[in-house]
Amino acid sequence: MATNRTFTMIKPEAVAAGNAGKIIDMIIEAGFKVKAMKLRHLTKEEAGKFYEVHAERPFYGELVDYMSGGPIVAAILEKENAVADFRALIGATDPAEAAEGTIRKQFATSKAENAVHGSDSDENAEIESNFHFSAEEIVG
């Protein structure tokens, strides 16, 4: 059964470029409600733990360095069909392949620096949300 919540992170290069507010505006305009949000700077250990599913992949070290290289904005979003709708809003991983009007088409600089993370399943949305937020930090 699909849940109504998903998790996102606005990635370091998008935060550094001053695009976090514009991205949040797009998210809200698409009908999502923000249930929790925080600005944080992941340590290498935290980034490594968050992305441990990719630990055996050749890009893992670069990913950990990148995600711990500057502040991120973590958020829990709510909307009916949240995971699928958010994946549609952010667009393809490669901004060259992303549809017009998507977050990645507008703000990503490359396939590696693609502006936002979005959970790929209801299960991962819950795991990722719990990684960044305690129950007390989530509204509603």
BAGU-468299 format. One record per residue (C-alpha): x, y, z. Coordinates in steps of 0.001 Angstrom, whole numbers, plus 500000, padded with zeros to 6 digits. Example, Ala and Ser with C-alpha at 12.3 -4.5 7.8 and 13.67 -1.06 7.14 Angstrom:
BEGIN
512300495500507800
513670498940507140
//
This chain:
BEGIN
500000500000500000
501378503411499022
502022505939501724
501511509644501480
505023510692502539
508381510828500851
511845512092501704
514054514532499843
517401516200500216
518382519335498361
521993518505497552
525104520563498406
525622522246495026
521990523373494838
522147524770498385
525482526497497631
524033528027494457
521187529569496472
518511527410494848
517043525759497963
514210528289498294
513293528049494617
513258524248494824
511100524335497962
508715526706496179
508395524229493282
507698521417495743
504950523382497512
503448524588494223
503228520915493162
500920520268496115
503339518792498655
503121519756502317
506382520008504255
506099517856507389
509727518315508542
512714520263507258
516232521068508366
519487522439507057
522417520238508015
525941519377507013
526440515609506828
529713514201508096
531488511670505884
530334508973508301
526692510066508058
526816510314504264
528467506891504125
525762505373506316
522955507035504353
524317505719501044
525610502363502352
523341500571499857
525853501769497220
528983500807499198
530121498212496649
529677500538493684
532659502342492158
531127505795492696
530485505318496437
533561507220497680
532882510159495389
529226510173496441
530145510273500133
532660513083499546
530117515039497501
527239514675499963
529455515642502916
531003518547500999
528468521178502041
525110521759503699
521981519950502507
518306520585503170
516514517431504324
512720517303504222
509755515006504651
506971515754502193
503334514718502228
500902514329499352
498744511539497985
500997509191495970
503998511094497342
506890508906496169
505785508578492549
504604512175492276
507863513499493713
509950511319491395
507998512821488490
508570516351489829
512324515933490165
512830514334486744
515478511999485363
518823511654487149
520591513110484115
519357516694483673
519918516382479909
517209513676479913
514912515376482448
511588516734481232
511006520456480984
509556521885484183
511254519354486475
513552520325489324
516573518591487810
516018520139484383
516001523566485994
518632523218488750
520895520176488204
524373520833486861
525206517244485852
524168513625486333
526365513491489447
525317516906490801
521605516525490185
520246519021492739
517889516742494710
517484513268496121
514069511662496134
513137508358497763
512537505566495257
510009503582497309
507666503921500255
509973501684502294
513045503809501533
511100507012502195
510436505798505723
514024504620506279
515499507853504911
513076510033506874
513939508214510084
517657508632509344
517324512429509370
514383513133511683
513139512022515083
509397511563515598
509324514836517570
510618516770514558
507800515667512246
504636517778512196
501399515803512052
//
